[in-house]
Amino acid sequence: LIVGPALGGPEHELRRNVIAVIRSQIAAFQRDDGDMAFSYAPEVQSQFGTADAFLTRFAAAYKPVFRPKSVVFLNLAFSRGRLVQRVLLQGPDDIAVVALFPMMQMNDGSWR
Protein backbone atom coordinates (compact mmCIF):
# COMPACT_ATOMS: atom_id res chain seq x y z
CA LEU A 1 0.00 0.00 0.00
CA ILE A 2 1.35 3.40 -0.99
CA VAL A 3 -0.12 6.42 0.70
CA GLY A 4 0.17 9.89 -0.79
CA PRO A 5 -1.72 13.15 -0.91
CA ALA A 6 -5.46 12.76 -1.35
CA LEU A 7 -6.59 13.28 -4.91
CA GLY A 8 -7.96 16.77 -5.17
CA GLY A 9 -6.28 17.91 -1.95
CA PRO A 10 -4.08 21.02 -1.77
CA GLU A 11 -0.86 19.02 -2.16
CA HIS A 12 -2.21 17.33 -5.27
CA GLU A 13 -3.25 20.69 -6.74
CA LEU A 14 0.17 22.21 -6.00
CA ARG A 15 2.00 19.30 -7.62
CA ARG A 16 -0.30 19.41 -10.64
CA ASN A 17 0.35 23.14 -11.10
CA VAL A 18 4.12 22.78 -10.74
CA ILE A 19 4.25 19.88 -13.21
CA ALA A 20 2.16 21.84 -15.72
CA VAL A 21 4.64 24.73 -15.60
CA ILE A 22 7.65 22.45 -16.11
CA ARG A 23 5.93 20.57 -18.94
CA SER A 24 5.18 23.92 -20.61
CA GLN A 25 8.79 25.05 -20.34
CA ILE A 26 10.08 21.76 -21.77
CA ALA A 27 7.54 22.02 -24.61
CA ALA A 28 8.80 25.55 -25.34
CA PHE A 29 12.38 24.24 -25.50
CA GLN A 30 11.28 21.52 -27.92
CA ARG A 31 9.70 24.16 -30.20
CA ASP A 32 12.82 26.35 -29.91
CA ASP A 33 10.56 29.02 -28.42
CA GLY A 34 13.16 30.89 -26.39
CA ASP A 35 10.79 33.68 -25.34
CA MET A 36 8.31 31.26 -23.81
CA ALA A 37 10.96 29.04 -22.17
CA PHE A 38 12.65 32.15 -20.76
CA SER A 39 9.35 33.42 -19.34
CA TYR A 40 9.24 30.40 -17.01
CA ALA A 41 12.60 31.31 -15.43
CA PRO A 42 12.28 34.77 -13.84
CA GLU A 43 15.07 34.22 -11.32
CA VAL A 44 17.75 33.66 -13.97
CA GLN A 45 16.64 36.23 -16.53
CA SER A 46 19.19 38.78 -15.33
CA GLN A 47 21.91 36.11 -15.51
CA PHE A 48 21.19 35.30 -19.17
CA GLY A 49 19.97 38.71 -20.30
CA THR A 50 18.01 37.57 -23.34
CA ALA A 51 15.78 34.69 -24.35
CA ASP A 52 18.18 33.85 -27.18
CA ALA A 53 21.13 33.55 -24.79
CA PHE A 54 19.01 31.37 -22.48
CA LEU A 55 17.96 29.08 -25.34
CA THR A 56 21.53 28.83 -26.67
CA ARG A 57 22.88 27.88 -23.23
CA PHE A 58 20.25 25.20 -22.66
CA ALA A 59 20.75 23.77 -26.15
CA ALA A 60 24.47 23.39 -25.45
CA ALA A 61 24.70 22.55 -21.75
CA TYR A 62 21.35 21.08 -20.66
CA LYS A 63 20.41 18.72 -23.47
CA PRO A 64 18.29 16.40 -21.31
CA VAL A 65 16.04 19.38 -20.48
CA PHE A 66 16.27 20.91 -23.95
CA ARG A 67 15.50 17.71 -25.89
CA PRO A 68 14.39 14.96 -23.50
CA LYS A 69 13.47 11.52 -24.79
CA SER A 70 11.51 10.87 -21.62
CA VAL A 71 10.38 12.84 -18.58
CA VAL A 72 9.40 11.34 -15.21
CA PHE A 73 8.32 13.61 -12.38
CA LEU A 74 9.72 12.50 -9.05
CA ASN A 75 9.01 14.04 -5.67
CA LEU A 76 8.13 17.63 -4.95
CA ALA A 77 10.05 18.73 -1.87
CA PHE A 78 11.42 21.66 0.08
CA SER A 79 15.14 22.30 -0.06
CA ARG A 80 16.80 25.29 1.59
CA GLY A 81 13.40 26.87 2.09
CA ARG A 82 12.44 26.51 -1.59
CA LEU A 83 9.94 24.29 -3.30
CA VAL A 84 11.86 22.01 -5.69
CA GLN A 85 10.50 19.55 -8.24
CA ARG A 86 12.83 16.66 -9.05
CA VAL A 87 12.55 15.36 -12.60
CA LEU A 88 14.19 12.30 -14.15
CA LEU A 89 15.06 13.09 -17.77
CA GLN A 90 16.51 10.83 -20.42
CA GLY A 91 18.59 12.95 -22.77
CA PRO A 92 19.05 12.54 -26.51
CA ASP A 93 22.21 10.52 -25.76
CA ASP A 94 20.12 8.07 -23.64
CA ILE A 95 21.85 9.20 -20.43
CA ALA A 96 19.43 9.74 -17.55
CA VAL A 97 19.82 12.70 -15.22
CA VAL A 98 17.84 14.11 -12.34
CA ALA A 99 17.15 17.81 -12.81
CA LEU A 100 16.06 20.05 -9.98
CA PHE A 101 13.52 22.72 -10.83
CA PRO A 102 13.36 25.30 -8.03
CA MET A 103 9.92 26.86 -8.10
CA MET A 104 8.86 30.39 -7.29
CA GLN A 105 5.30 31.53 -6.65
CA MET A 106 4.52 34.78 -8.41
CA ASN A 107 2.37 37.60 -7.01
CA ASP A 108 -0.61 36.39 -9.06
CA GLY A 109 -0.35 32.92 -7.46
CA SER A 110 1.11 31.22 -10.54
CA TRP A 111 4.31 29.19 -10.40
CA ARG A 112 7.51 29.73 -12.37
N, C-alpha and C positions, 0 to 999 in steps of 0.2 A: 504494500500500500504506500503510495506516495501522496503526501499532503502538501498542498500549496495554497496560494491565495484563492479565495472563493471567486468563481467566475462572476464577473460583474462588480466585484468589490473595488475599492479605491486602488489597491495595489495592482489589480488586473488592468484597470483603466490607465494607470500611469505607465505600466510596461507596454501596453498597446500603443499609447501615444509616442513613447520613446522609440519603439521599433518602427513605427510609421515614419518618423523623421529620418532615421538612419536609412531605411529602405529608399526614401525619396532622395537622399543625398547620393547613395550608391547608384540609383537610376540616373541621376544627373551626370555623374561621372561616366556612366556607360554611354550616354548620349553626347559626351564631350561638351556638356552645357556648364561651362565654368562659372557663369553668373549664378546659376541656380545652386550648384554645389557649394560655391563660396558663401551664398546667403545662409547656409546652414552652419557656418563656422564663425560666428561673430567674435569670438575671443582671439582668433588668430588672424583676423583681417588686417590688423595693423602690421603684423609680422610679414605677411605676404604682399600687402599693398594693393594688388590687383587680382581680379578673378583669373586672368590669364596666367599670372605667376603661380597662383595656387594650383591651377589645373596642370601646369607644366611640372611642378614639383611632385604632385601626386602621381602623374603618369610615369615619372622616372623613379621615384623612391618608394612608393606605396602601391605597387602593382596589385597586391591581393585586394585592396580596397577599390582601386581604380577599375580593375577588370576581373572581378571574382568569378570563379567557376561555380562556387557554391558558398552559401551564407547560412550559418546556423547561429541563432541568438542564444547565448548562454545566460548566466545570471545577471540580474540588475542589482547593483550593490552600492554601498557608500564607501568611498575611499578618500581619506583626507578631507572629510567634510563635503565631498562632492558626490553627486549621483553619477555612477559610471555603468555603462552597458558593455559587457564583454561579448565579443562576436568572434566566432570561429570562421575564418575565411580560407578557402582554397584558392590560391592564386593561379594565374595562367600557366605557371611552371609546375603545377600540381603540388606545390609545397603549402602546407597548412600553417596558418599563423593565428594567434589570438590578438585581435585589435581591441583596444580600450577606447571607448567613445565617452569622454566626459560630457555630461549634459548640463545645460544651463537653462533655467526657466526665465523666460522673457517677461516684461511688464504686463503683456496681454495674456499671460498664462500659458502661452505656447512654449514648446521645448526646441532648443537648438543645440 
